[in-house]
Amino acid sequence: MKMEEYREKILKEDIEKHLLKAEDDIQNGKVRDAREIFKEWKAKYGIKF
């Protein structure tokens, strides 16, 4: 297997792992509204969106 093919395979596996984790979080109610997060960041770090 060429190095580029290996890197692409590893990247795809990493993306799949993160997507499966995200789906699990959604099913278990481990989610928050993005507006809440942005509001917190604005208050805590002065980040404006």
C-alpha positions, 0 to 999 in steps of 0.5 A, spaced: 500 500 500 502 506 498 503 511 503 498 516 500 493 510 500 495 509 507 494 516 509 487 516 506 485 510 509 487 512 516 483 519 515 477 515 513 477 511 519 478 517 524 472 520 520 468 514 521 470 513 528 468 521 530 461 520 526 459 514 530 461 517 537 457 523 535 451 519 533 452 516 540 452 522 543 445 524 539 442 518 541 444 519 549 442 526 549 449 529 550 447 535 545 446 542 546 444 548 542 449 552 538 446 558 540 447 557 547 455 555 546 456 561 542 453 565 547 457 562 553 463 563 548 462 571 547 461 572 555 467 568 557 472 569 551 469 575 548 468 572 541 463 575 537 459 571 531 
